[in-house]
Amino acid sequence: MAVQATSSPTIRIPTKNNPFLATATEVINSDEEILTLWKVANVNAINRMGFSDHGPVHVQIVANIALRLARLLLKHNVEMSIVKDFELTNHHAELVIFLASLFHDLGMSVHRANHEEFSLFIANSLLHKIVDFLPTVERTIVISEVLHAIISHRRAGHPVTIEGGIVRVADALDMSSGRSRIPFTQGQVNIHSVSALAIEKVEIKEGNVKPIEINIIMTNTAGIFQVDELLKEKLSESHIEKYLQVKAFLKEAKRTKLITEFIVG
């Protein structure tokens, strides 16, 4: 029997008058190959291996977090790498961040092991058709920067661009309870699922000490694992750590108290 056409939640992001984002979003939402790859990635991640969501919900959350981080940095006059090194625009930088956020886990459609590398060759062919509205030089630069950001999200990734660092950190910040609920309810009870279940929400706002303040609200101290063991590692050498301050709060019956606070860079 033929497999039915794949449907998926429409990718929605705040384009903020960026025509590159608007065009790319329209292409992606109508591309059946991309939608199917996200479905396959989630079948492997959730159904076959008991991991958390790696499909359209996760990547849309990452894309929105990443654009939020980028716009706060731009507000504080942090120069994007594609602007500094190639004299392109902030619109190009946002396009790189958006596409890398959406495609960083496509390799899960092949396997969890080395999925970051697999994401590169899958994304490369897709990117050429998504950004074919750009002139050749701009297109080539954007694709290269997207691929750099994708590979830099791996555990030992060391981004050398602001855009790559933003995607790396944004991926780590999708840590709230909804991310862990599927493996947890399937019986995958481990420190990763339990600690993620303890995170009620993550707030990203303009800071007073640093350009960006990240507030993590948890209902159980198990959530500290997400902060100390996972987020700190992604922040370290992310290329944007010096612009961030992180605070973790424990939500109790009558109050919310600060339990840890740190600045990486």
HUFEN-V195194 format. One record per residue. SS is DSSP state (~ for helix, > for strand, _ for the rest). PHI is phi in degrees with one decimal (* if undefined). BURIAL is # if it has 9 or more other ideal C-beta (glycine too) atoms within 8 Angstrom, else .. Layout:
ss = {SS;SS}
phi = {PHI;PHI}
burial = {BURIAL;BURIAL}
//
This chain:
ss = {_;_;_;_;_;_;_;_;_;_;_;_;_;_;_;_;_;_;~;~;~;~;~;~;~;~;~;~;~;_;_;~;~;~;~;~;~;~;~;~;~;~;~;~;~;~;~;~;_;_;_;_;_;_;_;~;~;~;~;~;~;~;~;~;~;~;~;~;~;~;~;~;~;~;~;_;_;_;_;_;~;~;~;~;~;~;_;_;_;~;~;~;~;~;~;~;~;~;~;~;~;~;~;_;_;~;~;~;~;_;_;_;_;_;~;~;~;~;~;~;~;~;~;~;~;~;~;~;~;~;_;_;_;_;_;~;~;~;~;~;~;~;~;~;~;~;~;~;~;~;~;_;_;_;_;_;_;_;_;_;_;~;~;~;~;~;~;~;~;~;~;~;~;_;_;_;~;~;~;~;~;~;~;~;~;_;_;_;_;_;~;~;~;~;~;~;~;_;>;>;>;>;>;>;>;>;_;_;_;_;_;>;>;>;>;>;>;>;_;_;~;~;~;~;~;~;~;~;~;~;~;~;~;~;~;_;_;_;_;_;~;~;~;>;>;>;>;>;>;>;>;_;_;_;_;>;>;>;>;>;>;>;_;_;_}
phi = {*;-67.1;-72.6;-70.4;-58.2;-84.6;-115.2;-155.0;-56.2;-68.0;-71.5;-127.4;-140.7;-78.5;-73.9;47.6;61.1;-94.0;-64.5;-64.8;-65.4;-61.9;-66.4;-63.2;-63.2;-62.4;-65.0;-63.8;-67.2;-107.0;-97.8;-66.4;-63.2;-64.5;-61.0;-70.7;-61.2;-63.2;-63.8;-63.0;-58.1;-74.4;-61.1;-64.7;-68.3;-88.6;-71.3;-95.0;-120.2;72.4;-89.3;-78.4;-56.3;-129.4;-104.7;-64.0;-67.2;-59.8;-69.4;-69.4;-60.6;-61.1;-61.2;-68.6;-62.6;-62.8;-67.6;-62.8;-60.1;-60.3;-71.4;-69.0;-65.5;-62.2;-60.8;-99.2;62.9;-80.6;-81.2;-69.7;-64.9;-68.7;-78.0;-66.3;-91.3;-125.3;57.4;-91.5;-117.8;-65.0;-63.5;-64.2;-60.7;-64.8;-63.7;-58.8;-62.2;-62.5;-67.5;-65.2;-63.0;-72.6;-108.6;-65.6;-111.1;-58.3;-64.4;-63.3;-70.0;-100.2;-171.6;-66.1;-62.7;60.5;-64.1;-64.1;-67.4;-62.1;-59.6;-62.6;-75.8;-70.5;-65.8;-56.3;-69.2;-68.5;-62.4;-62.4;-84.8;-73.5;-108.7;-71.3;-77.5;-88.2;-59.9;-54.4;-63.5;-62.3;-61.4;-63.5;-65.4;-60.1;-61.9;-61.0;-68.6;-64.1;-63.1;-61.7;-64.3;-63.4;-68.8;-76.9;-84.5;-68.0;-53.1;-99.1;-69.2;-130.8;-61.3;-112.6;-126.6;-61.7;-61.7;-62.9;-64.5;-61.5;-64.8;-58.7;-70.9;-60.1;-60.5;-68.8;-80.8;-83.2;-125.3;-73.1;-56.7;-60.0;-66.9;-97.6;-62.4;-63.6;-62.7;-65.2;-70.8;-85.8;95.9;-84.0;-95.5;-147.3;-62.1;-68.3;-71.6;-66.6;-68.8;-67.6;-65.4;-79.7;-86.0;-79.9;-161.8;-123.5;-106.0;-121.7;-143.2;-67.9;-98.2;-97.6;-84.9;-125.5;-56.4;-125.0;-114.9;-110.7;-109.3;-110.9;-104.9;-123.0;-102.7;-152.3;-65.6;-60.2;-63.4;-59.0;-57.3;-60.9;-79.9;-76.2;-97.6;-109.4;-65.9;-58.4;-64.9;-69.7;-71.6;-61.1;58.3;-82.2;82.6;-127.4;-59.3;-71.3;-99.6;-121.1;-125.5;-117.3;-128.0;-117.3;-120.5;-103.4;-89.2;-109.3;-58.5;-116.4;-159.7;-120.8;-115.6;-73.3;-114.8;-157.1;-152.5;-155.7;-123.0;-76.7;-109.2}
burial = {.;.;.;.;.;.;.;#;.;.;#;.;#;.;.;.;.;#;.;#;#;#;#;#;#;.;#;#;.;.;#;.;.;#;#;#;#;#;#;#;#;#;#;#;#;#;.;.;.;.;.;#;#;#;#;#;.;#;#;#;#;#;#;#;#;#;#;#;#;#;#;#;#;#;.;.;.;#;.;#;#;#;#;.;.;.;.;#;.;.;#;#;#;#;#;#;#;#;#;#;#;#;#;#;#;#;#;#;#;.;#;.;.;.;#;#;#;#;#;#;.;#;#;#;.;#;#;#;.;#;#;.;.;#;.;.;.;#;#;.;#;#;#;.;#;#;#;#;#;#;#;#;#;.;.;.;#;.;#;.;#;#;#;#;#;#;#;#;#;#;#;#;#;#;#;#;#;.;#;#;#;#;#;#;.;.;.;.;.;.;.;#;#;#;#;#;#;#;#;#;.;#;#;#;.;.;#;.;.;#;#;#;#;#;#;#;#;#;.;.;.;#;#;#;#;#;#;#;.;#;#;#;.;#;#;.;.;#;#;#;#;.;#;#;#;#;#;#;#;#;.;.;.;.;.;.;.;.;.;#;.;.;.;#;.}
//
